[in-house]
């Protein structure tokens, strides 16, 4: 139940997020031998002097209220400094930054770790903000020519990762990796490519049997990755008695093949 509520919260909350790329300079400038990469953030209202090294994005339609403090990061914006972006901006709660990282970086996310995000094998500590930033990435998918926008969000309390494509969310407890525009599950000694993303997995399952998808989890089963998809369908037993039939589908995340479908024992009576 907690997981379901958290997913709903993400979908609503994402309407109030902002996004920008963390420049490679910001990562390199905060690398110190033997220590985590420190990427500090600050609220624009607390900035006394705008850094000369920041990137002026005023006029792009996004109020950069919370920014990273490093070379190449966006300049902090307020109603006074950038009225065209922030003039009608009235947030009543603190936002979670949505960031993207340079394509030449390798990203590993372990939801069980205190510093859950690693960039180029180095842990990252985001300071000045309460929540870990959402990571936005463009991912290649099997047999698709267009790259897909994917958001990765970490729930520190439940130690899970939310993989979102549009309004479709899959959770996972696994360690995931992103490099060369490919999403993977990391396993001891190897990694498994996630060639089928959550929205496509959902489409495949519904095309097999129309149903309402309740939740999805990306899991590792020995040497393969699968989606465990829970759905529900309204049926009539013997064509008379209305009922809701639960359906559990296991779908291979590498090739999109449906591996198993589980239904109640009485499903043969339902139409």
Helices and strands as residue ranges (DSSP letters): H 2-13, G 14-16, E 18-22, H 24-28, E 37-43, G 44-46, E 66-68, H 83-86, E 97-101, E 107-109, E 117-119, E 122-127, E 134-139, E 148-155, E 160-165, E 168-172, E 176-179, E 182-187, E 190-193, H 198-208, E 212-221, E 224-237, E 241-252, E 258-263, G 265-269
